[in-house]
Amino acid sequence: MGRTMPRKRKSDVDTKADANEDSPIGKKAKVETVKKNKLDTDVSELSFESEAKTKNGKPWNVKFASWNINGLRAWIKGGGIEYLKKESPDVLCLQEIKCSEKKVPKECEVDGYHSYWYSAEKEGYAGTGLYSKNKPINVKFGLGIKEHDNEGRVITAEYDKFFLVTSYVPNAGQKLVRLDYRSKEWDVAFLKYLKDLDDKKPVILCGDLNVAHQAIDLKNPKSNYNKIAGYTQAEIDGLTNILNSGFVDTFRKLYPDKTDIYSYWTYMMNARARNTGWRLDYFLMSERLLPQLCDSIIRNEVFGSDHCPVILLLNM
């Protein structure tokens, strides 16, 4: 985005803000020099089968997937369509597509799926997408608030029994330059939006929420706290406010103490090979859907982005 390369930091400090949408130049340069970080996946070698069930023993019958792909074109080159076909989710939500709708490659048309794209006004920046096997009742783009709807950050798909919301939440940026916007404006408006939907039907929220909620959700909490975007108290409080409004973090509900499981790794400092990561990608849902919960999975064996996919299995 016309930014200069971030200063080199000590290897024990991860740099979320320096290695995502605010510094694509930094990403590209580091990918060329880091050889141990794997960049794509042969999905034919992986099995995505699951026998997960609800607490009452009902097997899952609906699969949702979400992935910050760090660029639609790069995702395709890295095997993204092959992943979609292998995973075969009922719905796949994408964040950071970095592509205007008119420039979406033809390869993104996948048999058996309806696709929806919501691009930022700025070319090559942010944006979200959604694939769905069943055509939603309705699809809404944005929050309906002009000042929040120019970066393509939210798609809402309405189905018979629930709303599915996917979001690429704004990053607080290098030196936390957008923290006030993120925490005092976006988070407030987004929470109200979710609560209004939840008054009508249960809500499933997924995406890159750009915050590690607990200390166990990142490798180096002490050195990053209140210094790096994604782990400031203001951002943590924003997610806490959602959870306190009738929503649940599905992964932590099932795995409250699980450590060293992340969904994002900076391209710098060989972070993924060292598993120096952050859990920034979530499936949250209305508490009243808990009886339907079968599993919440982080597919950290899948490459192709600086994030990995996350999965939600429900019995609906």
C-alpha positions in Angstrom: 0.0 0.0 0.0 2.9 2.3 -0.6 4.3 1.7 2.9 8.0 1.2 3.6 9.3 -2.1 5.0 8.8 -2.4 8.8 11.9 -2.3 11.0 13.3 -5.7 11.9 12.2 -6.8 15.3 13.6 -9.3 17.8 12.7 -12.8 16.8 10.7 -13.4 20.0 8.2 -10.7 19.1 5.6 -11.6 16.5 4.4 -8.8 14.3 0.8 -9.2 13.2 0.3 -5.6 12.2 3.5 -5.5 10.2 2.5 -8.5 8.1 -1.0 -8.2 6.9 -3.1 -5.7 5.0 -1.1 -2.8 6.3 2.2 -4.1 4.8 1.8 -6.2 1.7 5.3 -5.1 0.5 6.7 -6.6 3.7 4.9 -9.9 3.0 6.2 -10.3 -0.5 9.9 -9.6 0.3 9.9 -12.0 3.3 8.3 -14.8 1.4 11.2 -14.7 -1.1 13.8 -15.0 1.7 12.1 -17.5 4.0 12.5 -21.0 2.6 11.2 -23.2 5.4 7.7 -21.8 5.5 5.5 -24.0 3.3 3.3 -22.0 1.0 0.8 -24.3 -0.5 -0.8 -27.7 0.2 -1.4 -30.9 -1.7 -4.9 -31.5 -0.4 -5.0 -35.0 -1.9 -2.7 -36.0 1.0 -5.2 -34.8 3.6 -8.3 -36.3 5.1 -11.1 -33.9 6.3 -13.4 -36.7 7.5 -15.0 -36.3 10.9 -17.3 -38.4 13.1 -18.0 -35.5 15.4 -21.4 -35.4 17.2 -23.4 -33.2 19.5 -23.4 -33.8 23.2 -26.6 -35.8 22.6 -24.9 -38.0 20.1 -26.3 -36.5 16.9 -23.8 -36.5 14.0 -22.9 -33.3 12.2 -24.7 -32.7 8.9 -23.7 -29.1 8.1 -20.1 -27.9 7.6 -19.0 -24.2 7.5 -15.5 -23.1 6.6 -13.8 -19.7 6.8 -10.4 -18.6 5.5 -8.5 -15.4 5.2 -6.9 -16.1 1.9 -4.6 -13.0 1.6 -5.6 -12.4 -2.0 -7.9 -14.3 -4.3 -5.5 -14.8 -7.2 -2.7 -16.1 -4.9 -5.2 -18.4 -3.3 -6.2 -19.9 -6.6 -2.5 -20.4 -7.6 -1.9 -22.0 -4.2 -4.6 -24.7 -4.7 -7.6 -22.9 -3.1 -10.2 -24.3 -5.5 -8.8 -27.8 -5.0 -9.1 -27.2 -1.2 -12.7 -26.1 -1.6 -13.6 -29.2 -3.6 -11.8 -31.5 -1.1 -13.2 -29.9 2.0 -16.7 -29.6 0.4 -18.2 -27.3 3.0 -21.8 -26.3 2.7 -20.6 -22.7 3.0 -17.1 -21.3 2.6 -16.4 -17.7 3.7 -13.4 -15.9 2.5 -11.7 -12.8 3.8 -9.1 -10.4 2.3 -9.9 -11.3 -1.3 -8.0 -8.1 -2.5 -9.9 -8.1 -5.7 -12.8 -6.1 -7.2 -15.8 -8.1 -8.2 -15.3 -7.3 -11.9 -11.8 -8.8 -11.7 -12.7 -12.0 -9.9 -11.1 -14.8 -12.0 -13.3 -17.2 -13.9 -11.7 -20.1 -12.1 -13.7 -18.9 -9.0 -16.9 -20.2 -10.6 -17.2 -23.6 -9.0 -19.9 -26.1 -9.9 -22.4 -26.7 -7.1 -21.8 -23.4 -5.4 -23.4 -20.0 -5.5 -20.8 -17.3 -5.0 -21.0 -13.7 -3.7 -18.2 -11.1 -3.6 -18.0 -7.8 -1.7 -15.0 -5.7 -2.6 -13.4 -2.7 -1.1 -13.6 0.6 -3.1 -9.8 0.5 -3.1 -8.5 -2.0 -5.5 -6.3 -4.8 -4.1 -7.5 -4.2 -0.5 -9.6 -6.1 2.0 -12.9 -7.6 0.7 -14.9 -10.7 1.5 -16.5 -13.6 -0.4 -18.9 -16.4 0.2 -19.6 -19.8 -1.5 -22.8 -21.6 -0.6 -24.2 -24.9 -1.9 -27.7 -23.8 -1.0 -28.9 -20.4 -2.3 -29.5 -18.1 0.7 -32.9 -16.5 1.2 -31.1 -13.2 1.1 -27.6 -11.8 1.0 -26.7 -8.4 2.4 -23.4 -6.6 1.8 -22.1 -4.3 4.6 -23.6 -3.1 7.8 -25.8 -0.5 6.1 -23.6 2.3 7.5 -21.8 4.3 4.9 -18.6 5.0 6.9 -18.1 1.3 7.6 -19.1 0.0 4.2 -16.3 1.1 1.8 -13.8 -1.7 2.5 -16.0 -4.8 1.7 -15.8 -6.2 5.3 -19.1 -7.9 6.0 -21.4 -10.3 4.1 -24.6 -11.6 5.7 -26.4 -14.6 4.3 -29.8 -15.4 5.6 -31.0 -19.1 5.7 -34.2 -20.7 7.1 -32.9 -21.3 10.6 -30.0 -18.8 11.0 -28.0 -15.8 9.8 -24.4 -16.4 8.7 -22.2 -13.4 9.0 -18.6 -13.4 7.7 -16.4 -10.4 8.5 -12.9 -9.2 7.9 -12.6 -6.9 10.9 -10.5 -3.8 10.5 -6.9 -4.2 11.7 -5.7 -1.5 14.2 -2.6 -1.0 11.9 1.0 -0.3 12.4 1.6 1.8 15.5 -2.1 1.3 16.3 -3.1 4.2 14.0 -6.6 2.7 13.5 -7.2 1.5 17.0 -9.7 4.2 17.9 -11.7 3.6 14.7 -11.6 -0.1 15.3 -12.5 -0.1 19.0 -14.7 3.0 19.4 -16.6 3.0 16.0 -16.4 -0.3 14.2 -16.7 -2.6 17.2 -19.7 -0.6 18.6 -21.6 -0.6 15.2 -20.8 -4.3 14.6 -22.0 -5.4 18.0 -25.3 -3.6 17.5 -25.6 -5.2 14.0 -25.1 -8.7 15.4 -27.5 -8.1 18.3 -30.2 -6.9 15.9 -29.8 -10.0 13.8 -29.8 -12.2 16.8 -33.2 -10.8 17.9 -34.6 -12.3 14.7 -32.8 -15.6 14.2 -29.7 -17.3 15.7 -26.4 -16.0 14.3 -23.2 -17.7 13.2 -20.3 -15.3 12.9 -17.0 -16.3 11.2 -14.0 -14.7 9.8 -10.7 -12.9 10.6 -11.8 -10.9 13.7 -8.2 -9.5 14.0 -7.9 -10.1 17.8 -6.4 -12.8 20.0 -8.9 -13.0 22.8 -6.9 -14.8 25.5 -3.2 -15.1 26.3 -3.3 -18.7 25.1 -4.4 -17.4 21.7 -1.0 -16.2 20.7 2.6 -17.4 21.2 4.0 -14.3 22.8 1.3 -12.5 24.8 3.6 -10.5 27.1 5.7 -9.0 24.4 2.7 -8.1 22.2 0.2 -6.8 24.8 -1.0 -3.3 24.1 1.9 -2.9 21.6 0.8 -4.7 18.5 -2.5 -4.7 16.6 -4.6 -7.7 17.5 -3.7 -7.9 21.2 -4.6 -4.6 22.8 -7.0 -4.4 25.6 -9.4 -2.3 23.6 -9.6 -5.0 20.9 -9.9 -7.8 23.5 -12.8 -5.9 25.1 -14.5 -5.6 21.8 -14.7 -9.4 21.4 -15.6 -9.8 25.1 -18.5 -7.5 24.5 -19.8 -9.8 21.7 -19.4 -12.9 23.9 -21.2 -11.2 26.7 -24.1 -10.4 24.4 -25.3 -14.0 24.0 -22.5 -15.4 21.7 -20.0 -18.2 22.3 -16.5 -18.8 20.9 -17.1 -22.4 19.6 -13.4 -23.4 19.7 -12.8 -22.3 23.2 -16.1 -23.8 24.3 -14.9 -27.2 23.2 -11.2 -26.7 23.9 -10.9 -24.2 26.8 -7.3 -25.0 27.7 -5.8 -26.1 24.3 -2.5 -24.2 23.6 -0.2 -23.8 20.6 -3.1 -23.9 18.2 -3.2 -20.9 15.9 -4.8 -19.7 12.6 -2.3 -16.9 11.6 1.5 -16.7 11.3 3.4 -13.8 9.9 5.4 -14.6 6.8 8.5 -13.1 8.6 11.0 -14.9 10.8 9.9 -18.4 9.7 7.0 -18.0 12.0 4.8 -20.8 10.7 7.5 -23.4 10.7 8.2 -22.4 14.3 4.5 -22.2 15.1 4.8 -18.6 16.4 1.2 -17.7 15.7 -2.0 -16.1 16.7 -5.6 -17.4 16.8 -7.4 -14.6 14.9 -10.0 -16.6 13.0 -13.2 -17.6 14.7 -16.6 -19.2 14.6 -18.8 -17.5 17.1 -22.5 -18.3 17.3 -25.6 -17.6 19.3 -25.6 -19.5 22.6 -29.0 -21.1 21.8 -27.2 -23.0 19.0 -24.9 -24.8 21.4 -27.0 -28.0 21.4 -26.2 -28.3 17.7 -22.5 -27.9 18.1 -20.4 -30.9 17.0 -16.9 -29.6 16.5 -14.8 -26.5 15.8 -11.6 -27.2 14.0 -8.5 -25.2 13.0 -7.0 -26.7 9.8 -3.4 -25.7 10.5 -2.2 -28.4 8.1 -3.6 -26.4 5.2 -1.3 -23.8 3.6 -1.8 -21.3 0.9 -2.1 -18.1 3.0 -0.6 -16.6 6.1 -3.9 -17.8 7.7 -5.3 -21.3 7.7 -9.0 -22.3 7.4 -11.2 -22.8 10.4 -14.2 -25.2 10.4 -17.5 -25.4 12.2 -19.5 -28.7 12.3 -23.2 -28.5 13.4 -26.2 -30.8 13.4 -29.0 -28.6 12.1 
